[in-house]
Amino acid sequence: MINDESIAKTETNSKDICFKCEAYCCKFGGVIATKNEVDAIIARGYTNHFFLLSDDVYGIDWGDDGTCVYLEDDVCVIYPVRPLGCRMFPVVQTRSNEIILIECPVSSHLSEEELIKRKRILKQRPMYIVRGAENLREEHIKELQIRASKYGHQKLS
């Protein structure tokens, strides 16, 4: 089961690194969240920019340039309650359920133990959430592929 405690243990102090990177991951578009994640964001007083994709799967509005609406001056304003996909980056889950590591500035600062934890957490994510994201990403696949080419990636075994 995915819980906040297991997620918190996997996080590193990466804000400085992300700031230098200009928050690349937040300009990738297509953030997915569960109802619980959306409710937590709204409960903290943030505007709801999410829309229902399928049962318990929400997408987020993102601008023409793919920037997350919760990103202001390259800083995530919902950082303490950001969705799981954001918390796990640069370890990401593909629609084919592969777990890959995006080679961004943060990735070189993650220990092998942290990578394993993030992979385990993402593998526990129900597949209906991953599948619910497919349509949102499919609409923007060419744009996302261009953005993804900024950094390399590797499959985590």
HELIX and SHEET records of a PDB file:
HELIX    1   1 ASP A    4  THR A   10  1                                   7    
HELIX    2   2 LYS A   15  CYS A   21  1                                   7    
HELIX    3   3 TYR A   24  LYS A   27  5                                   4    
HELIX    4   4 LYS A   35  ALA A   43  1                                   9    
HELIX    5   5 TYR A   79  VAL A   81  5                                   3    
HELIX    6   6 LEU A   84  MET A   88  1                                   5    
HELIX    7   7 SER A  107  HIS A  109  5                                   3    
HELIX    8   8 GLU A  112  GLN A  124  1                                  13    
HELIX    9   9 MET A  127  GLU A  139  1                                  13    
HELIX   10  10 ILE A  141  ALA A  148  1                                   8    
SHEET    1   A 3 ILE A  32  ALA A  33  0                                        
SHEET    2   A 3 VAL A  57  ILE A  60 -1                                        
SHEET    3   A 3 PHE A  50  SER A  54 -1                                        
SHEET    1   B 2 LEU A  71  GLU A  72  0                                        
SHEET    2   B 2 VAL A  75  CYS A  76 -1                                        
SHEET    1   C 3 VAL A  91  GLN A  93  0                                        
SHEET    2   C 3 ILE A  99  ILE A 102 -1                                        
SHEET    3   C 3 HIS A 153  LYS A 155 -1                                        
END                                                                             
